[in-house]
């Protein structure tokens, strides 16, 4: 029969003492009253296509990938806004797939950067877009699918925004510039 040794796990305080560290109290609250006074969470910068006619017009400045709610990878397009508005959509309660659309539109702020989640109809056009190119996206109608209602977002490409290219010339790679 082999010798089996059992040990008692060390407490956080014992480990801290042995290593010269300290135990942090994760439940500790900041000592100051009104610690977050004057700070607020900024509104979302994701465009929600809540009502037909919602639109964004601006300059395509980049994209990134993320996992959507369904777990699939999605391309998100970053647009520096020239003009536009959208009607926000909220899940009530969160996670329920029951939606409420705001009656009042959210007006986009010129010069701010907003994100547009890609979907097949948008991705097909944006594959041809170049950094610095002007884009226009407009929610034009709904259509039924086996999975539910889908939205048609018309996407158009405009000319290159020379002002954007000139002001960001150090950050733009040659392969991102279209040559006509």
N, C-alpha and C positions, 0 to 999 in steps of 0.2 A: 504494500500500500504506500502510495506517494504522500509526501508531506504537503498539505495544502494550507496556505496561509491566507487568512482573510484580513483585509484592512478596512478600517472605517474611513469613509471619504472625508477629506478635509473641508472645513467650512471656508467660506470666502474670507473671513477674518484671519484664519490660520494661513491661508495661501498668501494673503497680503503681507502678513508678518514675516513669512519666510522669504518673500521676494522683495521686500522693501517697498511694496506698493500700498495702495489704499483701496478701500471698498467705497464704491460710489452708491449713493442712495438714489436709485432711479425714480423714486416717488417724490423726491425733494422738489419743492416748488421754489421759484425765484423769490428772493427775500423782499424785493421791492414791490410795493403796491402798484397796481396799474402798469405792470411790466410791459405790456404790449400796447399801451395807450398811444394813439397817434399812428398805429400801424393797422392796415387792413389787407385782406386778401384781394388781389386784383381780379377783375372779372376775367372769365375764360377768353382766350384769344382764338378758340376754335369756332369756325363758321358752322352754324347749324342751319340746315335748309328747312325752315319751319313752314313757310308759305310760298306759294308760287309767286315769282317776281323777285325773290331775294337775290341779291347780286353783289359781286365783289369785282372791282376793277383796280388793277395795280401792276406792279412789277414783280416777276418771278425771281426770287433771290436764292432759292435753294430748296432742298427736300431732305427728309429723313425717313427711316423705317421704324415702325412700331407694331406691336400686336394689337389688333382690334378686339372688340368685346367677344367676337366669335373665336378668338385665338389665332386667326390667320394674320399673316404679315400684311401690312398696309403701308403705302407710301403717303406721307403727309407733305403737302406743298406749302412753302412759306411765301407769302405774298406781302410786299410792302404796298399798303393801300393808297390809292388815289381817291377812290370814292366807293360807296356801297352801303348796304344795310341787310340785315337778316332778322328773322323772328326766332328767338331762342326756343329750344325744346327742352322740357324737363320731364324726367321720369317720376311719376307720383304713384306710390312711394318708390324710392330708389330701388332698382333691380326688378321692378314689377313688369316692365315692358308696357305699361300704361303711360301715355304721353299727354302732356298739356303744352300747347303752343301759346307763347306770349302774344297778346293782341298788339302791343306796342313794339315797333321794330327797334332793334339795336342799331344805331347809326355808327358806321365805321369811322375811325379817326384817321385822317390823312397823315401819312408818314409812319403810322404804327404798323407792326408786323402781325398778320393773322395767319392761322393755319387752316388749310382745307384738306380734309381726309379724302384720299383717293378712292375711287371706285372705278370699275371698268370703263365707263363712259368718259370719265375725266382722265384716267391714266392713258387711254388711247391717244388723246390729243397732247397731253403733257410730255409724252415720250419725245415729241419733236420740239418742245420748247427749250430755249437756251437761257442760261442765267442772264438776267438783264433784259429779258424780253417782256413786253407788256402782255397781260392776259385779262380776259373778261370771262367770268363764270356767272351764269344765270340759271336759277331753278325755273324750268319752263312747264313741266307737267309731271303727273303720276301715271304709272301703269301697273296692272296686276301681274304678279309672278306667282309660281307655286308656293314661294316662301312668304308671300304677303305683298304689300304695296312697295314698289320701287320708285325712285325719283329720277327724273331726267334733268341733268345739269348740263346745259349747253356750255361748251368751253371753246373760246376763240383766242387765237394768238394775234398779237399786234406787232408793231415795229419794236426795234430795240430801243430801250431807254438810254440814250447817250449820256444823260446826266448821271444816271446810276453807274454806268460803266466807268465814266471819268472819275467819279468820287470813290470808287472801289477798285481801281485798277491794280493795286498791289495784292488784293485778295482773290482775284479772278484768274483761273488757269486758262491757258490758250485754248485747250480743247472744249471749253465751255462757250466760246465765242463763235457764233455762226458766221461763216464766210460765204457771201453770195457772189 
